[in-house]
Amino acid sequence: MDLHGWIAVLRLPIEIVAACLAVAPALLLLRAWSSLPEEIPVHFGFSGRPDNWGSRFQAWIIPCVALVIYGAFSYAGGTWGWLLGRRPDLPHGIEPLLLIRMFVDLLMTYITWGTIRVAHKEAEGLDWRILWGLVLLMLAPSVLLPFTKH
């Protein structure tokens, strides 16, 4: 079975995981909201250490970005039509987009979790190995692009 076939078979689990990862940053933030200090890290450098601090309300930027990315990539990938039964087939060439969407939201979830941990003084920053591993994982599906053309 080719990549298109595998993604078509795994589409439902991919969609479920992607949807969960899209809302996870907001859920994490809601859970921690009452205990967040007024000043939190709002940017992390290449090393994973916070290099800019701001209001705790700025913590909502990442969860909002995660939801926008999920919505935009889902629209572009035909998810809404697929879920509503309007387009049951998976358009060729869209496979990497479905995976990238999932990995971007995984990165957003990790950043939100790390922001909360640093704000609570449970950590000094994000683990740079995890951070850059997730960035590479997010970019990895683009390597599949040449194999998705039909």
Residue pairs with C-beta under 8 A, 6 or more apart in sequence:
1 9
2 147
3 95
3 144
3 147
3 148
4 90
4 92
4 95
4 148
4 150
7 14
7 90
7 95
7 98
7 99
8 89
8 90
11 82
11 90
11 98
14 98
14 99
14 102
15 79
15 82
15 83
15 98
17 102
18 70
18 74
18 98
18 101
18 102
18 105
19 70
21 66
21 70
21 102
21 105
21 106
21 108
21 109
22 66
22 67
22 69
22 70
22 105
23 66
23 67
24 66
24 105
24 109
24 112
25 62
25 63
25 66
25 105
25 108
25 109
25 111
25 112
26 63
26 66
26 67
28 109
28 112
28 113
28 116
29 59
29 60
29 63
29 112
29 116
32 116
32 119
32 120
33 56
35 120
36 56
36 59
36 116
36 119
36 120
37 56
37 119
38 55
38 56
39 53
39 54
39 55
39 56
40 53
40 54
40 55
40 56
40 58
40 59
40 115
40 118
40 119
41 50
41 52
41 53
41 115
41 118
41 119
41 125
42 50
42 52
42 53
42 54
42 58
42 59
42 61
42 115
43 50
43 51
43 52
44 50
44 51
44 111
44 114
44 125
44 126
44 131
45 51
46 128
47 125
47 128
48 114
48 125
48 126
48 127
48 128
48 131
49 124
49 125
49 126
50 118
50 125
56 119
59 112
59 115
59 116
59 119
62 108
62 111
62 112
62 115
63 108
63 112
65 108
66 104
66 105
66 108
66 109
66 112
69 101
69 104
69 105
69 108
70 101
70 105
73 97
73 98
73 100
73 101
73 104
74 80
74 101
76 94
76 97
77 91
77 94
77 97
77 98
77 101
78 87
78 90
78 91
78 94
79 98
81 87
82 88
82 90
92 148
92 149
92 150
93 145
93 148
93 149
93 150
94 148
95 141
95 144
95 148
96 141
96 142
96 144
96 145
96 148
97 141
99 140
99 141
99 144
100 138
100 139
100 141
100 142
103 134
103 137
103 138
103 140
103 141
104 138
106 134
106 137
106 138
107 131
107 134
107 135
107 138
110 126
110 130
110 131
110 134
111 126
111 131
114 123
114 125
114 126
114 127
117 123
118 124
118 125
118 126
